């Protein structure tokens, strides 16, 4: 299953991911209608996209009293069945990432979260700095393992150099 992941070092805080998401899903360039949000700390100069993690053991699914969050078998995304949703907002409170929102549009209230754009996320395609990626879980694990191995080799070399200098 593919997931949206973030390269924290690349996000510029431009919010183009939010605009394209809102346009794609709601037809309106309104940050509040996006299913991805940017956490921004201007004092530190830090920005990070907050996408739905599509958790395996999803707290939002567990919290929903009417089972309105269902698995899309094609994408593996947990999606909200608007017809079944009773707007209790239990899923909003349960999400540890703050990736579920409530919007009001045209007098209608609904709960929204990332649905992976049917397996082809628009936020990924329109993230100019390349901070938002769509990758297989196995690919992510291999990248993390490689990065850890590289870091260990670097530490061994530094340690060896330090020991030789004594």
C-alpha positions as CSV (number, residue, x, y, z in Angstrom):
1,X,0.0,0.0,0.0
2,X,1.2,3.5,-0.8
3,X,1.2,6.3,1.7
4,X,1.8,10.0,1.6
5,X,5.0,10.9,3.4
6,X,6.8,14.1,4.0
7,X,10.4,15.2,3.5
8,X,10.6,17.8,6.3
9,X,13.7,19.4,5.0
10,X,12.0,20.4,1.7
11,X,8.8,22.0,2.7
12,X,8.8,25.8,2.1
13,X,5.3,26.4,3.6
14,X,4.0,27.6,0.2
15,X,0.6,25.9,0.8
16,X,0.2,24.9,-2.8
17,X,-0.7,21.4,-1.6
18,X,-3.6,22.9,0.3
19,X,-4.9,24.9,-2.6
20,X,-4.8,22.0,-5.1
21,X,-6.4,19.7,-2.5
22,X,-9.3,22.2,-1.9
23,X,-9.7,22.8,-5.6
24,X,-9.7,19.1,-6.4
25,X,-12.2,18.1,-3.7
26,X,-14.4,21.2,-3.2
27,X,-13.8,23.3,-6.4
28,X,-12.7,26.2,-4.3
29,X,-9.3,27.7,-3.4
30,X,-10.0,27.8,0.3
31,X,-7.4,26.5,2.7
32,X,-10.1,25.4,5.1
33,X,-11.4,22.9,2.5
34,X,-8.1,21.1,2.2
35,X,-7.5,17.6,3.4
36,X,-3.9,18.4,4.0
37,X,-2.7,21.2,6.2
38,X,0.6,23.0,6.8
39,X,2.0,23.3,10.3
40,X,4.1,26.4,10.3
41,X,6.4,28.1,12.9
42,X,7.6,31.4,11.5
43,X,9.9,32.0,14.5
44,X,11.8,28.8,13.7
45,X,11.4,29.0,9.9
46,X,9.8,25.6,9.9
47,X,6.9,24.2,7.9
48,X,5.5,20.7,7.6
49,X,2.6,19.3,5.6
50,X,0.2,17.2,7.8
51,X,-1.4,14.5,5.7
52,X,-3.5,11.7,6.9
53,X,-1.1,8.9,7.9
54,X,-3.7,6.2,6.8
55,X,-2.9,4.4,10.1
56,X,-3.0,0.6,10.0
57,X,-4.7,0.6,13.4
58,X,-6.6,3.9,12.7
59,X,-7.9,5.7,15.8
60,X,-10.5,7.5,13.7
61,X,-12.0,4.2,12.5
62,X,-12.2,2.9,16.0
63,X,-13.8,6.1,17.3
64,X,-16.6,6.2,14.7
65,X,-19.8,4.9,16.3
66,X,-21.5,4.3,13.0
67,X,-18.6,2.8,11.0
68,X,-18.6,5.7,8.5
69,X,-14.9,5.5,7.9
70,X,-14.3,2.6,5.5
71,X,-11.3,1.1,3.7
72,X,-11.1,1.8,-0.1
73,X,-10.0,-1.5,-1.4
74,X,-8.3,0.1,-4.5
75,X,-6.2,2.6,-2.7
76,X,-6.0,1.3,0.9
77,X,-7.2,4.7,2.1
78,X,-9.6,5.1,5.0
79,X,-12.4,7.3,3.5
80,X,-15.4,8.9,5.0
81,X,-18.8,7.7,3.8
82,X,-20.7,11.0,3.9
83,X,-24.1,9.2,3.8
84,X,-23.3,7.2,7.0
85,X,-21.4,10.0,8.9
86,X,-23.6,11.5,11.7
87,X,-21.2,14.5,12.2
88,X,-20.4,13.5,15.8
89,X,-16.7,14.5,15.3
90,X,-15.4,11.6,17.3
91,X,-12.9,10.9,14.5
92,X,-11.7,14.5,14.6
93,X,-10.9,14.1,18.3
94,X,-9.4,10.7,17.9
95,X,-6.9,11.6,15.1
96,X,-3.5,12.0,16.7
97,X,-2.2,14.1,13.8
98,X,-5.1,16.6,13.4
99,X,-5.6,15.3,9.9
100,X,-9.5,15.3,10.0
101,X,-11.5,18.5,9.7
102,X,-15.1,19.7,9.7
103,X,-16.1,22.1,7.0
104,X,-19.2,24.0,6.2
105,X,-19.8,24.7,2.5
106,X,-23.1,26.0,1.0
107,X,-24.8,25.5,4.4
108,X,-23.8,21.8,4.5
109,X,-21.5,20.5,7.2
110,X,-19.2,17.5,6.5
111,X,-16.2,15.8,8.0
112,X,-13.2,15.5,5.6
113,X,-10.0,13.7,5.5
114,X,-7.5,12.6,2.8
115,X,-8.8,10.0,0.4
116,X,-5.5,9.8,-1.5
117,X,-7.3,11.2,-4.6
118,X,-8.3,7.7,-5.7
119,X,-4.6,6.6,-5.6
120,X,-3.1,9.6,-7.5
121,X,-2.7,12.4,-4.9
122,X,-2.8,15.9,-6.3
123,X,-0.8,17.4,-3.5
124,X,2.1,15.1,-4.4
125,X,2.0,16.1,-8.1
126,X,1.8,19.9,-7.3
127,X,4.4,20.1,-4.5
128,X,7.2,22.0,-6.3
129,X,9.9,21.5,-3.6
130,X,9.2,17.8,-3.6
131,X,8.4,17.7,0.1
132,X,5.3,15.5,-0.3
133,X,5.8,12.0,-1.7
134,X,3.6,9.0,-2.4
135,X,5.5,5.7,-1.7
136,X,5.1,2.1,-1.0
137,X,5.6,1.1,2.7
138,X,8.4,-1.4,1.7
139,X,10.2,1.3,-0.3
140,X,10.0,3.6,2.7
141,X,11.4,1.0,5.0
142,X,14.3,0.3,2.7
143,X,15.1,4.0,2.4
144,X,15.1,4.4,6.2
145,X,17.3,1.3,6.6
146,X,19.8,2.6,4.0
147,X,19.9,6.0,5.7
148,X,20.5,4.4,9.0
149,X,23.3,2.3,7.6
150,X,24.9,5.4,6.0
151,X,24.7,7.2,9.3
152,X,26.3,4.3,11.2
153,X,29.2,4.1,8.6
154,X,29.7,7.9,9.0
155,X,29.8,7.5,12.8
156,X,32.3,4.6,12.6
157,X,34.6,6.6,10.4
158,X,34.4,9.6,12.8
159,X,35.1,7.4,15.7
160,X,38.0,5.7,14.0
161,X,39.5,9.0,13.1
162,X,39.1,10.2,16.7
163,X,40.7,7.1,18.1
164,X,43.7,7.4,15.6
165,X,44.3,11.0,16.6
166,X,44.8,10.1,20.3
